[in-house]
Amino acid sequence: MEAKQDKKISVDSTISLKGLVKAIFNDTIHIQIGGKIITLPTSELQLEK
C-alpha cells in the first residue's frame, strides 16, 4: 500500500531553480531550464541581498 502524500502548494512560496540565463532584454530575462526556455519579467523578480 502506498502512503498518502500531502501535495499542498502555498502561495508566495519561494522556489529555487537552477538554469542558464540565455538572454536579457529590456525588461525580460530568458532562462533555459532543461530543454525549455522560460521568460521572466524583471518586475516579478525579487533580488536577495
N, C-alpha and C positions, 0 to 999 in steps of 0.2 A: 504494500500500500504506500502511496506517495504522501508525504507530509504536505499539508496545506500551507502555501506561502502567501503572505500578505503583500499585495502588489499596489501599494499606495504611492502616489507621487504628490509631493507637496508643492504648492505654488510658491514662487520666489525662492526656490532652492537653487543651490549652486552646483553646476555641472562642469567638470573639467574634461576637455577633450584635447588630445594631442594631435595636431595636424600641421600641415605645411602651408604657410602663407604664400599663395601663388601670385597675388596681385593686390595692390592698394590703389584705389581710385579716389576721387574727391571725398566721398563720404561713405564708401563701402569697402569692405575687406573681403577678398575671396580666399577661402581656406580649403585645402584638399584634405579630406579625411577618408582614408581607404581609397576607393575608386570614385568617390563623389566629391564634387566641389560645391561648397555652400557659400552663400553670400550673406554677410552680416553688415547691417548699417552701423557706422561708428557711434551713432547716437544711442544705440542699445548696449554698448559695451561699458562695463564698469571696471575701471582700472584700479587694481590693488596697489597700495603703496607699501 
